[in-house]
Amino acid sequence: MSGQTLTDRIAAAQYQLTGSDVARAVCKATTHEVMAPKKKHLEYLISATNETNVNIPQMADTLFERAMNASWVVVFKALVTTHHICIHGNERFIQYLASRTSLFNLSNFIDKTGSHGYDMSTFIRRYGRYLNEKAYAYRAMAFDFTRVKKGADGVMRTMAPDKLLKAMPALQTQVDTLLEFDVHPKDLNNGIINAAFMLLFKDLIKLFASYNDGIINLLEKYFKMKKSDCKESLEIYKKFLTRVTKISEFMKIAEQVGVDKNDIPDISYAPSSILESLETHMNSLEGKKGSPTKGSPTNNVSPTSTPAKTAGALPTLEPPPSEATPAAAASAEAATDSLLDLDPLSSSGPSGGASAAPTSWGGAFASPVAEPAAAAESGTAATTATPAAEATAATDPFAPAADHAAVSPQLDLFSMQPVESSISCFSSVAPPAVQTPLTSNSPVTPSPAAPTADLFSGFFDSVPEPAVPKSDPAPSLDLFSSVCRRWLILNHSLPLCCADAPTVA
């Protein structure tokens, strides 16, 4: 199959009659001749892409139409022409390819006209897949990796980390698709596949330069990334190491088929220490979550903390000994010095063991119930109730019943007021030390009573209580009346004539 066929001449004449020079040039570049597209036709198409009045979609549609031909020669030359325009033509051409919903559909292409067609059909399918991926990468990144600026101030070297992590996978996919062309020197036996191989070789050099710049930028920002980005960057770097080997093999094939050595870049392998450092950093990031270190926010207690420090850090309901002991001693001393310590609940209250237990009220209300604890700390043993206290408890109208449960000190309305405040209240009405003997028929046994019993003193300041005889008075009233009579006499509120009146039996 040499020279232009009759079909090629008819197609060129049809496009010439329509007045489309671009379509005619496409038809001339994709003839049935087993040779690379002619240079003059390619140059015309490249210059046409730079003209503002040229219909780029028509040019691309004509190339797609030629790629649907049954002959592997026409299809292969259409792909080579498209690739050549993408590299050397105006960027408007690849922009249109990226905007198309459908590109080259050659995944099932096969030419059954001869054995040579079978062999070339494999490379046509791979080549068409690469051109599609090239358009997809432009669609994703809005630029062509082979056209961007390279070097220290290039696009890939100065790209932001978030955009870089998006660009590197797209670049890797394009490199992988190019390397899948997988041609060998024995397969380069005609001008069409040789032209395709040279275009792929030029693309690979530019892609590798962008790839290398992206990896350098990635390594510079690796140790400042978060864990998820570091993991993704590490995978990108591992893939880069495997692709460097495949790229070097592709370069060796180019050298074998006659490419100048000066045009082949010298590829050097990265030291293994870089990968080890990246993996060590990644393991340290993963280790922080699995095994918290000292000072980590997840550690509530440091591993080196002593039991004393750990216990001291926990809240406790018991008051500190340094504060509880002086308060209890002061309460005991104030109760001893008080002349009106008539609180019946002081001798009939709950036991010392119950009151010593910590409560949820804290230290503010701990002083009224700290007397038994203070007595225990001072070395004095708990004593049993005296007979006088038992008698007072039996005759006290405010004392709880014997079968009634002990009232909690926190719920006792008469014990909510601290002892110090009670003393200050009764100190103003304390009787003078007057030794006036009382004459009565029945002796009165003095016994301590609750300070709360003195709350009724206001009722007897001006009006004396008349003595009402009762047939069967309770013993508790006898004690109460004798105490009140004594208090009235001491305060000169009761006439002395009533002092010798007999008490109610």
SEZAFI-611925 format. One record per residue (C-alpha): residue number from 1; residue in three letters; x, y, z. Coordinates in steps of 0.1 Angstrom, whole numbers, padded with zeros to 4 digits. Last residue first. Layout:
<NUM; 'ALA'; <X; Y; Z>>
...
// end
This chain:
<505; 'ALA'; <-0455; 0186; 1423>>
<504; 'VAL'; <-0458; 0222; 1411>>
<503; 'THR'; <-0433; 0243; 1428>>
<502; 'PRO'; <-0440; 0259; 1461>>
<501; 'ALA'; <-0440; 0297; 1462>>
<500; 'ASP'; <-0410; 0310; 1480>>
<499; 'ALA'; <-0398; 0331; 1451>>
<498; 'CYS'; <-0432; 0347; 1445>>
<497; 'CYS'; <-0426; 0373; 1472>>
<496; 'LEU'; <-0393; 0381; 1456>>
<495; 'PRO'; <-0412; 0397; 1427>>
<494; 'LEU'; <-0404; 0382; 1392>>
<493; 'SER'; <-0386; 0404; 1366>>
<492; 'HIS'; <-0355; 0410; 1387>>
<491; 'ASN'; <-0333; 0393; 1360>>
<490; 'LEU'; <-0321; 0367; 1384>>
<489; 'ILE'; <-0357; 0361; 1396>>
<488; 'LEU'; <-0369; 0357; 1361>>
<487; 'TRP'; <-0341; 0331; 1352>>
<486; 'ARG'; <-0349; 0311; 1383>>
<485; 'ARG'; <-0386; 0310; 1375>>
<484; 'CYS'; <-0378; 0298; 1340>>
<483; 'VAL'; <-0356; 0270; 1352>>
<482; 'SER'; <-0382; 0259; 1377>>
<481; 'SER'; <-0410; 0260; 1351>>
<480; 'PHE'; <-0390; 0239; 1326>>
<479; 'LEU'; <-0381; 0212; 1351>>
<478; 'ASP'; <-0416; 0209; 1363>>
<477; 'LEU'; <-0430; 0209; 1327>>
<476; 'SER'; <-0407; 0179; 1318>>
<475; 'PRO'; <-0421; 0159; 1347>>
<474; 'ALA'; <-0456; 0160; 1331>>
<473; 'PRO'; <-0483; 0176; 1352>>
<472; 'ASP'; <-0511; 0156; 1366>>
<471; 'SER'; <-0538; 0178; 1382>>
<470; 'LYS'; <-0524; 0210; 1370>>
<469; 'PRO'; <-0521; 0242; 1388>>
<468; 'VAL'; <-0516; 0273; 1367>>
<467; 'ALA'; <-0487; 0295; 1378>>
<466; 'PRO'; <-0490; 0327; 1359>>
<465; 'GLU'; <-0461; 0334; 1335>>
<464; 'PRO'; <-0446; 0368; 1342>>
<463; 'VAL'; <-0452; 0395; 1317>>
<462; 'SER'; <-0423; 0418; 1307>>
<461; 'ASP'; <-0393; 0397; 1297>>
<460; 'PHE'; <-0410; 0363; 1297>>
<459; 'PHE'; <-0420; 0360; 1261>>
<458; 'GLY'; <-0385; 0370; 1249>>
<457; 'SER'; <-0369; 0342; 1268>>
<456; 'PHE'; <-0386; 0316; 1246>>
<455; 'LEU'; <-0355; 0312; 1224>>
<454; 'ASP'; <-0336; 0301; 1255>>
<453; 'ALA'; <-0346; 0265; 1249>>
<452; 'THR'; <-0326; 0266; 1217>>
<451; 'PRO'; <-0294; 0269; 1237>>
<450; 'ALA'; <-0300; 0232; 1246>>
<449; 'ALA'; <-0302; 0221; 1282>>
<448; 'PRO'; <-0275; 0213; 1307>>
<447; 'SER'; <-0288; 0199; 1340>>
<446; 'PRO'; <-0294; 0216; 1372>>
<445; 'THR'; <-0313; 0193; 1397>>
<444; 'VAL'; <-0341; 0213; 1413>>
<443; 'PRO'; <-0349; 0205; 1448>>
<442; 'SER'; <-0386; 0202; 1456>>
<441; 'ASN'; <-0402; 0225; 1482>>
<440; 'SER'; <-0386; 0256; 1470>>
<439; 'THR'; <-0362; 0282; 1483>>
<438; 'LEU'; <-0338; 0297; 1459>>
<437; 'PRO'; <-0305; 0311; 1472>>
<436; 'THR'; <-0293; 0343; 1456>>
<435; 'GLN'; <-0256; 0341; 1446>>
<434; 'VAL'; <-0256; 0368; 1419>>
<433; 'ALA'; <-0231; 0363; 1390>>
<432; 'PRO'; <-0249; 0384; 1365>>
<431; 'PRO'; <-0272; 0367; 1340>>
<430; 'ALA'; <-0261; 0364; 1303>>
<429; 'VAL'; <-0284; 0383; 1281>>
<428; 'SER'; <-0257; 0398; 1258>>
<427; 'SER'; <-0237; 0366; 1257>>
<426; 'PHE'; <-0266; 0346; 1244>>
<425; 'CYS'; <-0262; 0357; 1207>>
<424; 'SER'; <-0224; 0357; 1207>>
<423; 'ILE'; <-0225; 0321; 1221>>
<422; 'SER'; <-0248; 0310; 1193>>
<421; 'SER'; <-0226; 0325; 1166>>
<420; 'GLU'; <-0196; 0306; 1179>>
<419; 'VAL'; <-0215; 0274; 1181>>
<418; 'PRO'; <-0225; 0274; 1144>>
<417; 'GLN'; <-0262; 0277; 1135>>
<416; 'MET'; <-0275; 0246; 1116>>
<415; 'SER'; <-0278; 0227; 1149>>
<414; 'PHE'; <-0314; 0239; 1158>>
<413; 'LEU'; <-0328; 0232; 1123>>
<412; 'ASP'; <-0315; 0196; 1124>>
<411; 'LEU'; <-0314; 0184; 1087>>
<410; 'GLN'; <-0276; 0185; 1084>>
<409; 'PRO'; <-0271; 0168; 1117>>
<408; 'SER'; <-0290; 0138; 1104>>
<407; 'VAL'; <-0318; 0129; 1128>>
<406; 'ALA'; <-0313; 0096; 1147>>
<405; 'ALA'; <-0340; 0071; 1140>>
<404; 'HIS'; <-0370; 0071; 1163>>
<403; 'ASP'; <-0375; 0042; 1187>>
<402; 'ALA'; <-0362; 0063; 1217>>
<401; 'ALA'; <-0382; 0093; 1207>>
<400; 'PRO'; <-0363; 0124; 1197>>
<399; 'ALA'; <-0355; 0151; 1223>>
<398; 'PHE'; <-0374; 0184; 1220>>
<397; 'PRO'; <-0396; 0178; 1251>>
<396; 'ASP'; <-0365; 0171; 1272>>
<395; 'THR'; <-0373; 0151; 1303>>
<394; 'ALA'; <-0358; 0117; 1292>>
<393; 'ALA'; <-0328; 0134; 1275>>
<392; 'THR'; <-0322; 0154; 1306>>
<391; 'ALA'; <-0323; 0123; 1327>>
<390; 'GLU'; <-0299; 0106; 1304>>
<389; 'ALA'; <-0276; 0136; 1305>>
<388; 'ALA'; <-0277; 0136; 1343>>
<387; 'PRO'; <-0269; 0099; 1343>>
<386; 'THR'; <-0238; 0105; 1322>>
<385; 'ALA'; <-0237; 0094; 1285>>
<384; 'THR'; <-0207; 0071; 1277>>
<383; 'THR'; <-0173; 0084; 1270>>
<382; 'ALA'; <-0154; 0085; 1237>>
<381; 'ALA'; <-0117; 0083; 1244>>
<380; 'THR'; <-0095; 0114; 1247>>
<379; 'GLY'; <-0064; 0115; 1225>>
<378; 'SER'; <-0069; 0150; 1210>>
<377; 'GLU'; <-0079; 0134; 1177>>
<376; 'ALA'; <-0109; 0116; 1192>>
<375; 'ALA'; <-0121; 0148; 1209>>
<374; 'ALA'; <-0118; 0167; 1177>>
<373; 'ALA'; <-0138; 0140; 1158>>
<372; 'PRO'; <-0165; 0141; 1185>>
<371; 'GLU'; <-0167; 0179; 1182>>
<370; 'ALA'; <-0167; 0181; 1144>>
<369; 'VAL'; <-0205; 0181; 1140>>
<368; 'PRO'; <-0210; 0219; 1143>>
<367; 'SER'; <-0177; 0226; 1124>>
<366; 'ALA'; <-0185; 0206; 1092>>
<365; 'PHE'; <-0211; 0231; 1078>>
<364; 'ALA'; <-0188; 0252; 1057>>
<363; 'GLY'; <-0162; 0224; 1052>>
<362; 'GLY'; <-0182; 0204; 1026>>
<361; 'TRP'; <-0219; 0198; 1025>>
<360; 'SER'; <-0215; 0163; 1009>>
<359; 'THR'; <-0207; 0147; 1042>>
<358; 'PRO'; <-0176; 0130; 1056>>
<357; 'ALA'; <-0182; 0106; 1085>>
<356; 'ALA'; <-0173; 0119; 1119>>
<355; 'SER'; <-0209; 0124; 1128>>
<354; 'ALA'; <-0218; 0088; 1126>>
<353; 'GLY'; <-0188; 0076; 1147>>
<352; 'GLY'; <-0194; 0102; 1173>>
<351; 'SER'; <-0230; 0090; 1180>>
<350; 'PRO'; <-0260; 0110; 1170>>
<349; 'GLY'; <-0274; 0136; 1194>>
<348; 'SER'; <-0287; 0130; 1229>>
<347; 'SER'; <-0259; 0149; 1248>>
<346; 'SER'; <-0256; 0179; 1226>>
<345; 'LEU'; <-0292; 0177; 1216>>
<344; 'PRO'; <-0303; 0189; 1251>>
<343; 'ASP'; <-0287; 0223; 1244>>
<342; 'LEU'; <-0284; 0240; 1278>>
<341; 'ASP'; <-0250; 0256; 1273>>
<340; 'LEU'; <-0261; 0288; 1289>>
<339; 'LEU'; <-0229; 0296; 1308>>
<338; 'SER'; <-0207; 0290; 1278>>
<337; 'ASP'; <-0170; 0284; 1286>>
<336; 'THR'; <-0171; 0246; 1278>>
<335; 'ALA'; <-0190; 0250; 1245>>
<334; 'ALA'; <-0165; 0277; 1233>>
<333; 'GLU'; <-0136; 0254; 1241>>
<332; 'ALA'; <-0152; 0224; 1222>>
<331; 'SER'; <-0159; 0246; 1192>>
<330; 'ALA'; <-0124; 0261; 1192>>
<329; 'ALA'; <-0109; 0226; 1194>>
<328; 'ALA'; <-0131; 0214; 1164>>
<327; 'ALA'; <-0121; 0244; 1143>>
<326; 'PRO'; <-0084; 0239; 1152>>
<325; 'THR'; <-0086; 0202; 1142>>
<324; 'ALA'; <-0106; 0206; 1110>>
<323; 'GLU'; <-0082; 0230; 1093>>
<322; 'SER'; <-0049; 0211; 1095>>
<321; 'PRO'; <-0067; 0178; 1092>>
<320; 'PRO'; <-0081; 0188; 1057>>
<319; 'PRO'; <-0119; 0186; 1055>>
<318; 'GLU'; <-0133; 0153; 1042>>
<317; 'LEU'; <-0153; 0154; 1009>>
<316; 'THR'; <-0123; 0147; 0987>>
<315; 'PRO'; <-0115; 0158; 0951>>
<314; 'LEU'; <-0088; 0138; 0933>>
<313; 'ALA'; <-0054; 0154; 0927>>
<312; 'GLY'; <-0041; 0144; 0961>>
<311; 'ALA'; <-0047; 0108; 0953>>
<310; 'THR'; <-0026; 0110; 0922>>
<309; 'LYS'; <0002; 0128; 0939>>
<308; 'ALA'; <0003; 0103; 0968>>
<307; 'PRO'; <0002; 0074; 0944>>
<306; 'THR'; <0033; 0087; 0926>>
<305; 'SER'; <0030; 0101; 0890>>
<304; 'THR'; <0055; 0086; 0865>>
<303; 'PRO'; <0028; 0072; 0842>>
<302; 'SER'; <0012; 0107; 0841>>
<301; 'VAL'; <-0025; 0106; 0849>>
<300; 'ASN'; <-0052; 0119; 0826>>
<299; 'ASN'; <-0032; 0109; 0795>>
<298; 'THR'; <-0051; 0117; 0763>>
<297; 'PRO'; <-0038; 0153; 0763>>
<296; 'SER'; <-0003; 0139; 0758>>
<295; 'GLY'; <0023; 0149; 0784>>
<294; 'LYS'; <0040; 0115; 0784>>
<293; 'THR'; <0033; 0096; 0752>>
<292; 'PRO'; <0001; 0081; 0740>>
<291; 'SER'; <0005; 0047; 0723>>
<290; 'GLY'; <-0018; 0041; 0693>>
<289; 'LYS'; <-0026; 0077; 0684>>
<288; 'LYS'; <0010; 0090; 0687>>
<287; 'GLY'; <0023; 0059; 0670>>
<286; 'GLU'; <0007; 0068; 0637>>
<285; 'LEU'; <0026; 0101; 0635>>
<284; 'SER'; <0058; 0084; 0645>>
<283; 'ASN'; <0053; 0057; 0619>>
<282; 'MET'; <0049; 0084; 0592>>
<281; 'HIS'; <0081; 0101; 0603>>
<280; 'THR'; <0100; 0069; 0601>>
<279; 'GLU'; <0085; 0061; 0567>>
<278; 'LEU'; <0096; 0094; 0553>>
<277; 'SER'; <0131; 0090; 0568>>
<276; 'GLU'; <0134; 0055; 0554>>
<275; 'LEU'; <0123; 0067; 0520>>
<274; 'ILE'; <0150; 0094; 0520>>
<273; 'SER'; <0176; 0070; 0532>>
<272; 'SER'; <0171; 0048; 0501>>
<271; 'PRO'; <0190; 0073; 0480>>
<270; 'ALA'; <0171; 0087; 0449>>
<269; 'TYR'; <0180; 0071; 0415>>
<268; 'SER'; <0197; 0091; 0388>>
<267; 'ILE'; <0182; 0097; 0354>>
<266; 'ASP'; <0205; 0113; 0328>>
<265; 'PRO'; <0182; 0130; 0302>>
<264; 'ILE'; <0182; 0117; 0266>>
<263; 'ASP'; <0186; 0144; 0240>>
<262; 'ASN'; <0224; 0143; 0243>>
<261; 'LYS'; <0223; 0106; 0237>>
<260; 'ASP'; <0208; 0112; 0202>>
<259; 'VAL'; <0179; 0089; 0194>>
<258; 'GLY'; <0189; 0061; 0172>>
<257; 'VAL'; <0165; 0032; 0179>>
<256; 'GLN'; <0186; 0019; 0208>>
<255; 'GLU'; <0188; 0052; 0226>>
<254; 'ALA'; <0150; 0054; 0225>>
<253; 'ILE'; <0148; 0019; 0240>>
<252; 'LYS'; <0171; 0029; 0268>>
<251; 'MET'; <0149; 0059; 0275>>
<250; 'PHE'; <0119; 0036; 0280>>
<249; 'GLU'; <0139; 0015; 0304>>
<248; 'SER'; <0148; 0047; 0324>>
<247; 'ILE'; <0111; 0056; 0326>>
<246; 'LYS'; <0103; 0021; 0339>>
<245; 'THR'; <0128; 0024; 0367>>
<244; 'VAL'; <0117; 0060; 0376>>
<243; 'ARG'; <0081; 0047; 0377>>
<242; 'THR'; <0089; 0024; 0406>>
<241; 'LEU'; <0104; 0052; 0427>>
<240; 'PHE'; <0076; 0076; 0418>>
<239; 'LYS'; <0050; 0051; 0431>>
<238; 'LYS'; <0068; 0051; 0465>>
<237; 'TYR'; <0067; 0089; 0465>>
<236; 'ILE'; <0030; 0090; 0458>>
<235; 'GLU'; <0023; 0065; 0486>>
<234; 'LEU'; <0043; 0087; 0510>>
<233; 'SER'; <0025; 0118; 0499>>
<232; 'GLU'; <-0009; 0101; 0507>>
<231; 'LYS'; <0002; 0091; 0541>>
<230; 'CYS'; <0017; 0125; 0548>>
<229; 'ASP'; <-0016; 0142; 0537>>
<228; 'SER'; <-0036; 0120; 0561>>
<227; 'LYS'; <-0012; 0127; 0590>>
<226; 'LYS'; <-0010; 0164; 0587>>
<225; 'MET'; <0017; 0181; 0566>>
<224; 'LYS'; <0048; 0200; 0578>>
<223; 'PHE'; <0072; 0171; 0574>>
<222; 'TYR'; <0062; 0165; 0538>>
<221; 'LYS'; <0064; 0201; 0526>>
<220; 'GLU'; <0099; 0199; 0511>>
<219; 'LEU'; <0093; 0163; 0500>>
<218; 'LEU'; <0062; 0173; 0481>>
<217; 'ASN'; <0080; 0202; 0463>>
<216; 'ILE'; <0108; 0178; 0453>>
<215; 'ILE'; <0082; 0153; 0441>>
<214; 'GLY'; <0064; 0179; 0420>>
<213; 'ASP'; <0096; 0191; 0404>>
<212; 'ASN'; <0104; 0155; 0395>>
<211; 'TYR'; <0070; 0149; 0379>>
<210; 'SER'; <0072; 0181; 0360>>
<209; 'ALA'; <0106; 0170; 0345>>
<208; 'PHE'; <0093; 0135; 0340>>
<207; 'LEU'; <0063; 0149; 0320>>
<206; 'LYS'; <0086; 0169; 0298>>
<205; 'ILE'; <0108; 0139; 0290>>
<204; 'LEU'; <0078; 0116; 0286>>
<203; 'ASP'; <0062; 0140; 0261>>
<202; 'LYS'; <0092; 0141; 0239>>
<201; 'PHE'; <0094; 0103; 0240>>
<200; 'LEU'; <0057; 0099; 0232>>
<199; 'LEU'; <0062; 0122; 0202>>
<198; 'MET'; <0092; 0101; 0191>>
<197; 'PHE'; <0072; 0068; 0195>>
<196; 'ALA'; <0043; 0081; 0174>>
<195; 'ALA'; <0067; 0091; 0146>>
<194; 'ASN'; <0083; 0056; 0148>>
<193; 'ILE'; <0049; 0040; 0148>>
<192; 'ILE'; <0040; 0058; 0115>>
<191; 'GLY'; <0074; 0054; 0099>>
<190; 'ASN'; <0075; 0016; 0100>>
<189; 'ASN'; <0095; -0011; 0119>>
<188; 'LEU'; <0095; 0001; 0155>>
<187; 'ASP'; <0082; -0032; 0168>>
<186; 'LYS'; <0117; -0047; 0169>>
<185; 'PRO'; <0129; -0019; 0192>>
<184; 'HIS'; <0102; -0027; 0218>>
<183; 'VAL'; <0070; -0007; 0226>>
<182; 'ASP'; <0053; -0007; 0259>>
<181; 'PHE'; <0026; 0019; 0252>>
<180; 'GLU'; <0018; 0013; 0288>>
<179; 'LEU'; <0045; 0038; 0297>>
<178; 'LEU'; <0023; 0066; 0283>>
<177; 'THR'; <-0007; 0055; 0304>>
<176; 'ASP'; <0015; 0053; 0335>>
<175; 'VAL'; <0028; 0088; 0329>>
<174; 'GLN'; <-0007; 0102; 0325>>
<173; 'THR'; <-0019; 0084; 0357>>
<172; 'GLN'; <0011; 0098; 0376>>
<171; 'LEU'; <0003; 0133; 0365>>
<170; 'ALA'; <-0033; 0130; 0376>>
<169; 'PRO'; <-0021; 0116; 0409>>
<168; 'MET'; <0004; 0144; 0414>>
<167; 'ALA'; <-0021; 0172; 0406>>
<166; 'LYS'; <-0045; 0167; 0435>>
<165; 'LEU'; <-0018; 0164; 0462>>
<164; 'LEU'; <-0001; 0195; 0446>>
<163; 'LYS'; <-0034; 0215; 0449>>
<162; 'ASP'; <-0035; 0209; 0486>>
<161; 'PRO'; <0002; 0214; 0490>>
<160; 'ALA'; <0004; 0247; 0471>>
<159; 'MET'; <0024; 0247; 0439>>
<158; 'THR'; <0058; 0264; 0437>>
<157; 'ARG'; <0078; 0234; 0424>>
<156; 'MET'; <0050; 0222; 0401>>
<155; 'VAL'; <0045; 0255; 0384>>
<154; 'GLY'; <0082; 0264; 0379>>
<153; 'ASP'; <0103; 0287; 0400>>
<152; 'ALA'; <0130; 0261; 0407>>
<151; 'GLY'; <0127; 0245; 0373>>
<150; 'LYS'; <0099; 0238; 0348>>
<149; 'LYS'; <0073; 0261; 0332>>
<148; 'VAL'; <0041; 0243; 0321>>
<147; 'ARG'; <0036; 0229; 0286>>
<146; 'THR'; <0041; 0192; 0291>>
<145; 'PHE'; <0019; 0192; 0322>>
<144; 'ASP'; <-0009; 0208; 0302>>
<143; 'PHE'; <-0031; 0231; 0322>>
<142; 'ALA'; <-0067; 0234; 0335>>
<141; 'MET'; <-0059; 0207; 0362>>
<140; 'ALA'; <-0088; 0182; 0358>>
<139; 'ARG'; <-0097; 0189; 0321>>
<138; 'TYR'; <-0060; 0190; 0312>>
<137; 'ALA'; <-0055; 0156; 0328>>
<136; 'TYR'; <-0086; 0143; 0310>>
<135; 'ALA'; <-0071; 0155; 0276>>
<134; 'LYS'; <-0038; 0137; 0282>>
<133; 'GLU'; <-0058; 0106; 0293>>
<132; 'ASN'; <-0076; 0106; 0260>>
<131; 'LEU'; <-0043; 0109; 0242>>
<130; 'TYR'; <-0029; 0080; 0262>>
<129; 'ARG'; <-0059; 0057; 0255>>
<128; 'GLY'; <-0056; 0064; 0218>>
<127; 'TYR'; <-0020; 0053; 0219>>
<126; 'ARG'; <-0028; 0021; 0237>>
<125; 'ARG'; <-0055; 0012; 0213>>
<124; 'ILE'; <-0033; 0021; 0183>>
<123; 'PHE'; <-0004; 0001; 0198>>
<122; 'THR'; <-0025; -0031; 0198>>
<121; 'SER'; <-0039; -0024; 0163>>
<120; 'MET'; <-0004; -0023; 0150>>
<119; 'ASP'; <0003; -0060; 0155>>
<118; 'TYR'; <-0031; -0071; 0141>>
<117; 'GLY'; <-0027; -0048; 0111>>
<116; 'HIS'; <0007; -0063; 0103>>
<115; 'SER'; <-0009; -0097; 0102>>
<114; 'GLY'; <-0033; -0085; 0076>>
<113; 'THR'; <-0067; -0070; 0068>>
<112; 'LYS'; <-0081; -0077; 0102>>
<111; 'ASP'; <-0076; -0043; 0117>>
<110; 'ILE'; <-0086; -0041; 0153>>
<109; 'PHE'; <-0102; -0014; 0174>>
<108; 'ASN'; <-0120; -0024; 0206>>
<107; 'SER'; <-0107; 0003; 0229>>
<106; 'LEU'; <-0106; 0028; 0201>>
<105; 'ASN'; <-0132; 0053; 0212>>
<104; 'PHE'; <-0112; 0085; 0208>>
<103; 'LEU'; <-0129; 0114; 0226>>
<102; 'SER'; <-0164; 0118; 0239>>
<101; 'THR'; <-0178; 0146; 0261>>
<100; 'ARG'; <-0155; 0172; 0246>>
<99; 'SER'; <-0142; 0200; 0267>>
<98; 'ALA'; <-0107; 0185; 0271>>
<97; 'LEU'; <-0104; 0182; 0233>>
<96; 'TYR'; <-0114; 0218; 0229>>
<95; 'GLN'; <-0088; 0229; 0254>>
<94; 'ILE'; <-0063; 0208; 0236>>
<93; 'PHE'; <-0069; 0228; 0204>>
<92; 'ARG'; <-0070; 0262; 0221>>
<91; 'GLU'; <-0035; 0256; 0234>>
<90; 'ASN'; <-0021; 0265; 0200>>
<89; 'GLY'; <-0002; 0239; 0181>>
<88; 'HIS'; <0032; 0222; 0188>>
<87; 'ILE'; <0024; 0195; 0213>>
<86; 'CYS'; <-0014; 0191; 0209>>
<85; 'ILE'; <-0010; 0195; 0171>>
<84; 'HIS'; <0015; 0166; 0170>>
<83; 'HIS'; <-0008; 0144; 0191>>
<82; 'THR'; <-0037; 0150; 0167>>
<81; 'THR'; <-0015; 0143; 0137>>
<80; 'VAL'; <-0002; 0111; 0153>>
<79; 'LEU'; <-0037; 0099; 0162>>
<78; 'ALA'; <-0049; 0106; 0126>>
<77; 'LYS'; <-0018; 0087; 0113>>
<76; 'PHE'; <-0027; 0057; 0134>>
<75; 'VAL'; <-0063; 0057; 0122>>
<74; 'VAL'; <-0054; 0061; 0086>>
<73; 'VAL'; <-0028; 0033; 0087>>
<72; 'TRP'; <-0049; 0010; 0109>>
<71; 'SER'; <-0075; 0010; 0081>>
<70; 'ALA'; <-0112; 0007; 0092>>
<69; 'ASN'; <-0116; 0045; 0095>>
<68; 'MET'; <-0130; 0059; 0127>>
<67; 'ALA'; <-0098; 0080; 0134>>
<66; 'ARG'; <-0106; 0100; 0102>>
<65; 'GLU'; <-0138; 0112; 0117>>
<64; 'PHE'; <-0120; 0121; 0150>>
<63; 'LEU'; <-0095; 0142; 0129>>
<62; 'THR'; <-0123; 0159; 0110>>
<61; 'ASP'; <-0140; 0167; 0143>>
<60; 'ALA'; <-0108; 0182; 0157>>
<59; 'MET'; <-0104; 0205; 0126>>
<58; 'GLN'; <-0141; 0215; 0127>>
<57; 'PRO'; <-0139; 0223; 0164>>
<56; 'ILE'; <-0109; 0245; 0158>>
<55; 'ASN'; <-0127; 0267; 0132>>
<54; 'VAL'; <-0100; 0290; 0120>>
<53; 'ASN'; <-0107; 0328; 0120>>
<52; 'THR'; <-0085; 0335; 0150>>
<51; 'GLU'; <-0054; 0319; 0134>>
<50; 'ASN'; <-0030; 0302; 0157>>
<49; 'THR'; <-0046; 0268; 0152>>
<48; 'ALA'; <-0041; 0272; 0114>>
<47; 'SER'; <-0003; 0275; 0119>>
<46; 'ILE'; <-0002; 0241; 0134>>
<45; 'LEU'; <-0024; 0226; 0106>>
<44; 'TYR'; <-0002; 0241; 0079>>
<43; 'GLU'; <0029; 0228; 0097>>
<42; 'LEU'; <0014; 0193; 0098>>
<41; 'HIS'; <0006; 0193; 0062>>
<40; 'LYS'; <0041; 0204; 0052>>
<39; 'LYS'; <0057; 0178; 0074>>
<38; 'LYS'; <0041; 0149; 0058>>
<37; 'PRO'; <0023; 0125; 0081>>
<36; 'ALA'; <0045; 0094; 0088>>
<35; 'MET'; <0046; 0067; 0063>>
<34; 'VAL'; <0025; 0037; 0053>>
<33; 'GLU'; <0004; 0057; 0028>>
<32; 'HIS'; <-0033; 0054; 0034>>
<31; 'THR'; <-0037; 0091; 0038>>
<30; 'THR'; <-0040; 0110; 0071>>
<29; 'ALA'; <-0020; 0142; 0065>>
<28; 'LYS'; <-0038; 0149; 0032>>
<27; 'CYS'; <-0072; 0145; 0048>>
<26; 'VAL'; <-0063; 0168; 0076>>
<25; 'ALA'; <-0050; 0193; 0050>>
<24; 'ARG'; <-0083; 0191; 0032>>
<23; 'ALA'; <-0103; 0197; 0064>>
<22; 'VAL'; <-0082; 0228; 0071>>
<21; 'ASP'; <-0086; 0241; 0035>>
<20; 'SER'; <-0124; 0240; 0039>>
<19; 'GLY'; <-0139; 0254; 0007>>
<18; 'THR'; <-0166; 0227; 0004>>
<17; 'LEU'; <-0151; 0218; -0030>>
<16; 'GLN'; <-0117; 0212; -0015>>
<15; 'TYR'; <-0131; 0189; 0011>>
<14; 'GLN'; <-0147; 0167; -0016>>
<13; 'ALA'; <-0115; 0167; -0036>>
<12; 'ALA'; <-0094; 0155; -0006>>
<11; 'ALA'; <-0119; 0127; 0000>>
<10; 'ILE'; <-0118; 0116; -0037>>
<9; 'ARG'; <-0080; 0116; -0037>>
<8; 'ASP'; <-0078; 0096; -0005>>
<7; 'THR'; <-0103; 0071; -0017>>
<6; 'LEU'; <-0083; 0066; -0049>>
<5; 'THR'; <-0053; 0057; -0029>>
<4; 'GLN'; <-0024; 0079; -0021>>
<3; 'GLY'; <0010; 0063; -0024>>
<2; 'SER'; <0021; 0029; -0013>>
<1; 'MET'; <0000; 0000; 0000>>
// end
